[in-house]
């Protein structure tokens, strides 16, 4: 039986091709990945300047992975705060904008993006062991160019300077040998080249 009404059935209309699942090669991760940045913040050396910067981070739930502060110019009364933090690019942009609006802040430079920089950290690493362990500790300290700054019959204290990843690697190797204690300064950084940061 044929149908005479065009609107009642779809016998003559072409059928749509079945949909295929998307290829795994074209899948994208929609969620932005966190990035680690080092911020150099030049501030007026006055009472409460550091407290305001830290309050900005804690009040908005931003994490500070490393924080160092030191006076950079006695005559101009300025200090440099070096902050290592991580977050999505949008959060990092918010942090930089909010830091720039604080009263004691003179300049904010992202040494990971705006101006490439050099980072260093210093650590004191105390280890304890005897016999072959002590010999292995000394061999590793030579590889990492760590200096022995204290020695007893059962322990060494090493001073190590370098990038945070270098210090992490040294500490990881010392854990099974008898790591006792660790103290780190936090990251200090400065921009490359002849311009100020």
C-alpha positions in Angstrom: 0.0 0.0 0.0 1.5 3.3 -1.0 1.2 6.6 0.8 -0.2 9.6 -1.1 0.3 12.2 1.6 3.9 13.6 1.5 3.9 14.5 5.2 2.9 11.2 6.6 6.0 9.1 5.9 9.6 9.4 4.9 10.0 6.6 2.4 11.8 8.7 -0.2 14.0 10.9 2.1 17.7 9.9 2.3 18.6 8.3 5.6 21.3 10.1 7.7 24.6 8.3 8.1 25.1 6.7 11.6 27.2 8.9 13.8 30.6 7.6 14.6 32.4 8.0 17.9 35.0 10.8 17.9 38.6 9.7 17.2 40.9 9.6 20.3 43.4 11.6 18.3 41.2 14.6 18.3 40.2 14.6 22.0 41.4 17.6 23.9 41.7 18.1 27.6 39.4 21.0 28.3 40.7 21.7 31.8 43.7 24.0 31.8 46.8 22.5 33.4 48.4 24.2 36.4 51.8 25.9 35.7 54.5 26.7 38.2 55.8 30.3 38.2 58.3 32.4 40.0 57.3 35.9 40.7 59.7 38.7 41.6 57.9 41.4 43.6 59.6 44.7 44.3 58.1 46.3 47.4 58.7 49.3 49.7 60.7 48.1 52.7 58.1 49.0 55.3 56.3 47.4 58.2 53.5 45.2 57.0 54.5 44.9 53.4 55.1 41.2 53.5 52.0 40.6 55.6 49.8 42.3 52.9 51.3 40.1 50.2 50.9 36.9 52.2 47.3 37.9 53.2 46.4 38.3 49.5 47.5 34.7 48.8 45.8 33.2 51.9 42.6 35.3 51.6 42.0 34.0 48.0 43.2 30.4 48.6 46.4 30.6 46.5 49.3 28.4 47.6 52.8 29.6 48.2 55.3 26.9 47.5 58.4 29.1 48.3 58.8 32.6 49.7 62.0 34.5 50.3 62.4 38.2 51.2 65.5 40.4 51.4 66.4 44.1 51.2 67.7 45.0 47.8 68.4 48.8 48.0 69.0 50.4 51.4 68.8 54.0 50.1 65.6 53.5 48.1 64.1 51.3 51.0 63.1 48.5 48.7 62.9 44.8 49.2 62.5 41.9 46.8 59.9 39.1 47.5 60.5 36.0 45.5 57.3 33.8 45.4 57.0 30.4 43.8 53.4 29.4 43.2 51.3 27.3 40.8 47.9 27.5 39.2 46.1 27.7 35.9 47.1 30.5 33.6 43.9 32.4 34.6 44.8 32.2 38.3 48.4 33.3 37.7 47.1 36.3 35.8 44.8 37.1 38.7 47.6 36.8 41.2 49.8 39.2 39.2 47.0 41.7 38.7 46.1 41.7 42.4 49.7 41.9 43.6 50.2 44.9 41.3 47.3 46.8 43.0 48.7 46.4 46.5 50.0 49.7 48.0 53.6 48.7 48.9 54.2 46.9 45.6 56.3 48.8 43.0 56.7 46.1 40.3 55.7 42.4 39.6 57.7 40.4 37.2 56.9 36.8 36.2 60.4 35.3 35.7 58.8 32.2 34.1 57.1 34.2 31.3 57.7 38.0 31.2 61.5 37.9 31.6 63.5 34.6 31.7 65.3 34.3 35.0 67.9 32.3 37.0 66.7 30.4 40.1 68.8 29.1 43.0 68.1 27.6 46.4 70.3 26.5 49.2 69.8 23.5 51.5 71.4 22.1 54.5 71.1 18.3 54.6 72.0 16.2 57.6 72.5 12.5 57.2 73.6 9.7 59.5 75.2 6.4 58.8 78.3 4.2 59.1 80.7 2.2 57.0 79.8 1.9 53.3 76.8 4.2 53.8 79.2 7.1 54.7 81.4 6.4 51.7 78.3 6.4 49.4 77.1 9.7 51.0 80.5 11.3 50.2 80.5 10.0 46.6 77.0 11.4 46.0 78.0 14.7 47.5 80.8 15.0 45.1 78.5 14.3 42.1 76.1 17.0 43.3 79.0 19.4 44.4 77.7 19.5 47.9 80.1 20.7 50.6 80.6 19.0 54.0 80.1 21.8 56.6 79.8 19.6 59.7 81.1 16.1 60.4 80.9 13.7 63.4 81.7 10.0 63.7 78.2 9.1 62.7 76.9 12.0 60.6 77.5 14.6 57.9 75.8 17.9 57.2 76.0 19.0 53.6 75.5 22.4 52.1 74.0 22.3 48.6 73.2 25.1 46.2 71.3 24.8 42.9 67.9 24.5 41.3 65.0 23.2 43.3 65.0 20.0 41.2 68.7 19.4 41.9 68.1 19.7 45.6 65.1 17.4 45.4 67.2 14.7 43.5 70.0 14.9 46.2 67.5 14.6 49.0 65.8 11.6 47.3 69.1 9.8 47.1 69.9 10.6 50.8 66.7 9.2 52.2 67.6 5.5 52.0 71.1 6.3 53.2 69.9 7.9 56.4 68.5 11.4 56.0 68.0 12.9 59.4 67.0 16.5 58.8 66.6 19.1 56.0 66.5 22.9 55.9 65.9 24.8 52.7 66.1 28.6 52.1 63.4 28.8 49.4 64.0 30.0 45.9 65.8 33.3 45.0 65.6 34.4 41.4 66.7 37.3 39.2 66.1 38.1 35.5 68.8 37.4 32.9 70.6 40.1 31.0 71.5 43.7 31.9 68.0 45.0 32.7 66.5 45.3 36.2 63.7 43.0 37.2 
